[in-house]
Amino acid sequence: MTTDIGTSMVDASKPAGSVPSPVARAKWKRLRFGIAVLATQVLVLAALLVVWERATPKGSPAAFMFGSPSAIAGFLIQMAQDGSLWRDAAVTGMETLLGFFMGNLVGTLLGLSLWYSRFVSRVVEPFVIALGSIPIIALAPIVIIWFGTGLVSKVAMSTLSVVIVALVTSYKGAVGADGDQIYLMKTLGASKFQIFRKLVIPASLTDIFAGLKLTVGFALIGAIVGEFMSSSEGLGHAIFKAGSLYIIPKVFAALVVTIALALVLTWLVGKIERLLMPWRRQV
């Protein structure tokens, strides 16, 4: 009994805030995990760059074929100084954003609307598969004839690269809504539109945002393919021009900017996802 009283007195003497809450411990654990992942990624990238630099000494055939990190960095600095980096990145970024937005908007609306009719969804299924099987580069000459060689054709290429993926992922999310919950809402007198708005759309958000992250790359591919075919500026034009002149480090420099653009867009999509779907945040 004396021991119990002493233990109670020791526990009572501890400050109330000295023991972190489970939420605080979880946040600290997640922070440490994120730092460890980032540090590992930086170390792996640094090791790859060192190996690459050692394997491509200046003036060697390997340097001509594969470039070197130092040469790529030199071209990045040169492109930043003469303004071509920012100009090309802005052009490709605008084309990608417009195509990404339009393709996902049209594809998501069509995919969700197919939930209303199983008959219509079965009718259009082979047409969706047929359109999705067409390589986007095969459409480039037709798109240029239809829309010209300006911004509209690049946006159209980017949109076409995105729309089918957005349609399929949103439709998959819509038909994946819980059947028991749909039946429950029907027994409570909910209309089909109410079921669609209050159950189907929220249930589809996970698949929709997965599609959004996936289509960032597709939108970039479409924009760059359009620039390959006909353009005077943009990252695709820079890659095509440098490749035609066999300036491999400059090709890689433009690719680095393209990757950075894709990472920024993916990060923005993730931020929007966490904003619209707070229940998916890890605690």
Legacy VTK file of the C-alpha trace (Angstrom):
# vtk DataFile Version 3.0
C-alpha trace
ASCII
DATASET POLYDATA
POINTS 283 float
0.000 0.000 0.000
2.875 2.345 0.794
4.364 1.580 -2.603
1.085 2.401 -4.353
0.802 5.706 -2.521
4.414 6.571 -3.428
3.846 5.717 -7.081
0.705 7.842 -7.136
2.592 10.770 -5.604
5.362 10.426 -8.234
2.800 10.297 -11.073
0.961 13.291 -9.668
4.202 15.275 -9.468
4.828 14.906 -13.225
3.741 17.872 -15.325
0.566 17.267 -17.315
2.215 18.099 -20.641
5.335 15.965 -20.202
3.812 12.897 -21.873
3.172 13.482 -25.592
-0.292 12.616 -26.847
-0.781 9.722 -29.297
-1.459 12.233 -32.084
1.789 14.098 -31.344
3.747 10.829 -31.279
2.198 9.783 -34.590
3.071 13.139 -36.171
6.649 12.933 -34.902
6.956 9.355 -36.185
5.623 10.414 -39.603
8.034 13.358 -39.684
11.025 11.132 -38.896
9.910 8.660 -41.559
9.610 11.460 -44.140
13.071 12.800 -43.273
14.566 9.313 -43.550
12.926 8.768 -46.956
14.114 12.161 -48.234
17.653 11.619 -46.984
17.796 8.175 -48.637
16.521 9.618 -51.915
19.149 12.379 -51.839
21.911 9.857 -51.107
20.802 7.541 -53.924
20.624 10.451 -56.380
24.037 11.730 -55.302
25.566 8.259 -55.718
24.072 7.909 -59.199
25.398 11.329 -60.226
28.887 10.509 -58.938
28.947 7.195 -60.820
27.618 8.903 -63.953
30.221 11.660 -63.758
33.059 9.179 -63.254
31.867 7.030 -66.167
31.729 9.954 -68.620
35.074 11.808 -68.527
35.309 14.877 -70.726
36.206 14.125 -74.348
35.398 10.406 -74.128
32.897 8.613 -76.402
30.741 7.964 -73.311
30.519 11.717 -72.671
29.282 12.253 -76.231
26.746 9.422 -76.040
25.411 9.967 -72.522
26.554 13.433 -71.483
27.714 14.084 -67.928
26.064 15.698 -64.894
28.528 18.599 -64.995
27.806 19.260 -68.685
24.062 19.041 -68.051
24.377 21.502 -65.162
26.351 23.824 -67.447
23.580 23.808 -70.055
20.947 24.380 -67.348
22.845 27.451 -66.160
23.287 28.667 -69.739
19.590 28.171 -70.526
18.604 29.969 -67.332
20.878 32.905 -68.121
19.667 33.385 -71.697
16.034 32.980 -70.631
15.241 29.999 -72.855
14.741 27.707 -69.857
12.022 29.876 -68.312
10.396 30.641 -71.672
10.267 27.009 -72.788
9.132 25.800 -69.370
6.353 28.427 -69.305
5.114 27.460 -72.777
5.092 23.718 -72.080
3.650 24.312 -68.617
0.733 26.305 -70.032
0.006 23.679 -72.688
0.207 20.917 -70.077
-2.028 22.690 -67.568
-4.714 23.497 -70.139
-4.682 19.960 -71.544
-4.597 18.453 -68.053
-7.569 20.530 -66.912
-9.690 20.054 -70.038
-8.929 16.355 -70.415
-9.682 15.550 -66.789
-12.796 17.709 -66.750
-14.298 16.094 -69.850
-13.131 12.570 -68.980
-14.304 12.731 -65.367
-17.732 14.127 -66.281
-18.219 11.440 -68.928
-16.972 8.666 -66.651
-19.223 9.664 -63.765
-22.236 10.164 -66.032
-21.879 6.598 -67.349
-22.840 5.407 -63.855
-26.412 6.479 -64.585
-26.933 3.855 -67.297
-25.329 0.442 -67.387
-26.747 -0.008 -70.903
-25.001 3.120 -72.237
-21.757 2.197 -70.508
-21.793 -1.224 -72.175
-22.541 0.367 -75.568
-19.650 2.856 -75.413
-17.120 0.463 -73.815
-15.605 -0.859 -77.094
-15.376 2.672 -78.482
-13.502 3.843 -75.380
-11.126 0.879 -75.664
-10.585 1.606 -79.375
-9.820 5.280 -78.758
-7.527 4.445 -75.846
-5.514 2.024 -77.985
-4.530 4.699 -80.536
-0.949 5.939 -79.964
-1.103 9.670 -79.333
1.749 10.338 -81.767
-0.362 8.829 -84.570
-2.947 11.569 -84.035
-0.434 14.413 -84.229
-0.628 14.998 -88.023
-4.432 14.980 -87.922
-4.538 17.355 -84.941
-2.173 19.775 -86.691
-4.378 19.731 -89.804
-7.492 20.344 -87.701
-6.153 22.941 -85.268
-3.063 24.397 -86.941
0.459 24.711 -85.555
-0.219 27.084 -82.665
-1.112 26.660 -79.009
-4.493 25.031 -79.695
-2.978 21.954 -81.357
-0.626 21.338 -78.412
-3.481 21.700 -75.929
-5.568 19.328 -78.048
-2.764 16.739 -78.029
-2.427 17.075 -74.271
-6.201 16.797 -73.793
-6.452 13.685 -75.964
-3.641 12.085 -73.967
-5.586 12.594 -70.744
-9.291 12.215 -71.463
-9.537 8.417 -71.830
-7.519 7.748 -68.656
-9.681 10.211 -66.705
-12.859 8.622 -68.079
-11.832 5.076 -67.148
-10.612 5.921 -63.633
-13.679 8.026 -62.751
-16.062 5.370 -64.081
-14.213 2.693 -62.109
-14.620 4.779 -58.973
-18.327 5.372 -59.645
-19.230 1.711 -60.164
-17.159 0.824 -57.096
-19.545 2.635 -54.751
-20.845 0.400 -51.957
-23.986 -1.411 -53.141
-25.326 -1.802 -49.606
-25.101 1.936 -49.029
-26.875 2.598 -52.338
-29.640 0.184 -51.329
-29.924 1.851 -47.916
-30.300 5.299 -49.478
-32.954 3.955 -51.843
-34.956 2.522 -48.935
-34.751 5.923 -47.247
-36.322 7.521 -50.308
-33.244 9.090 -51.888
-33.483 9.941 -55.567
-30.916 8.712 -58.078
-29.396 12.189 -58.277
-29.095 12.369 -54.473
-27.380 8.977 -54.428
-25.054 10.195 -57.187
-24.221 13.466 -55.451
-23.941 12.268 -51.849
-22.517 8.772 -52.295
-21.175 8.018 -55.766
-19.122 11.199 -56.242
-17.445 11.052 -52.784
-16.769 7.328 -53.279
-15.155 8.092 -56.648
-12.745 10.739 -55.366
-9.992 8.255 -54.499
-9.920 6.875 -58.041
-10.341 10.331 -59.580
-7.310 11.715 -57.739
-5.297 8.598 -58.575
-6.145 9.334 -62.197
-5.178 12.984 -61.790
-1.710 12.016 -60.577
-1.367 9.544 -63.426
-2.496 11.996 -66.105
0.097 14.639 -65.175
2.623 12.591 -67.130
0.179 11.921 -69.971
-0.575 15.639 -70.311
3.144 16.412 -70.507
3.681 13.684 -73.095
0.889 15.049 -75.261
2.196 18.610 -75.090
5.787 17.582 -75.869
4.733 15.314 -78.753
2.816 18.259 -80.199
5.933 20.410 -79.861
7.988 17.723 -81.584
5.690 17.862 -84.593
5.491 21.624 -85.024
6.690 24.374 -82.693
9.212 27.156 -82.307
9.391 27.101 -78.498
8.746 24.813 -75.561
10.643 21.986 -73.906
9.694 19.565 -76.694
11.155 21.943 -79.259
14.340 22.304 -77.170
14.708 18.507 -76.885
14.080 17.977 -80.609
16.484 20.726 -81.663
19.272 19.584 -79.317
18.799 15.963 -80.383
18.999 16.924 -84.067
22.334 18.608 -83.357
23.574 15.660 -81.226
23.946 17.862 -78.145
23.071 15.115 -75.674
23.737 17.095 -72.442
21.279 19.766 -73.599
18.680 17.074 -74.271
19.123 15.833 -70.709
18.977 19.419 -69.407
15.564 19.907 -71.045
14.478 16.525 -69.666
15.488 17.627 -66.161
13.243 20.689 -66.495
10.426 18.458 -67.792
10.779 16.147 -64.788
10.782 19.129 -62.426
7.602 20.414 -64.046
5.925 17.013 -63.638
6.961 16.817 -59.970
5.564 20.286 -59.251
2.237 19.450 -60.906
1.998 16.123 -59.051
2.735 17.911 -55.768
-0.058 20.412 -56.473
-2.504 17.583 -57.189
-1.526 15.955 -53.888
-2.149 19.211 -52.036
-5.601 19.549 -53.607
-6.349 15.913 -52.750
-5.505 16.466 -49.075
-7.642 19.615 -49.082
-10.719 17.951 -50.604
-10.279 14.586 -48.851
-9.166 15.390 -45.282
-10.354 11.993 -44.052
-7.507 10.369 -45.977
-4.816 12.213 -44.064
-2.659 9.885 -42.061
-2.812 10.522 -38.335
LINES 1 284
283 0 1 2 3 4 5 6 7 8 9 10 11 12 13 14 15 16 17 18 19 20 21 22 23 24 25 26 27 28 29 30 31 32 33 34 35 36 37 38 39 40 41 42 43 44 45 46 47 48 49 50 51 52 53 54 55 56 57 58 59 60 61 62 63 64 65 66 67 68 69 70 71 72 73 74 75 76 77 78 79 80 81 82 83 84 85 86 87 88 89 90 91 92 93 94 95 96 97 98 99 100 101 102 103 104 105 106 107 108 109 110 111 112 113 114 115 116 117 118 119 120 121 122 123 124 125 126 127 128 129 130 131 132 133 134 135 136 137 138 139 140 141 142 143 144 145 146 147 148 149 150 151 152 153 154 155 156 157 158 159 160 161 162 163 164 165 166 167 168 169 170 171 172 173 174 175 176 177 178 179 180 181 182 183 184 185 186 187 188 189 190 191 192 193 194 195 196 197 198 199 200 201 202 203 204 205 206 207 208 209 210 211 212 213 214 215 216 217 218 219 220 221 222 223 224 225 226 227 228 229 230 231 232 233 234 235 236 237 238 239 240 241 242 243 244 245 246 247 248 249 250 251 252 253 254 255 256 257 258 259 260 261 262 263 264 265 266 267 268 269 270 271 272 273 274 275 276 277 278 279 280 281 282
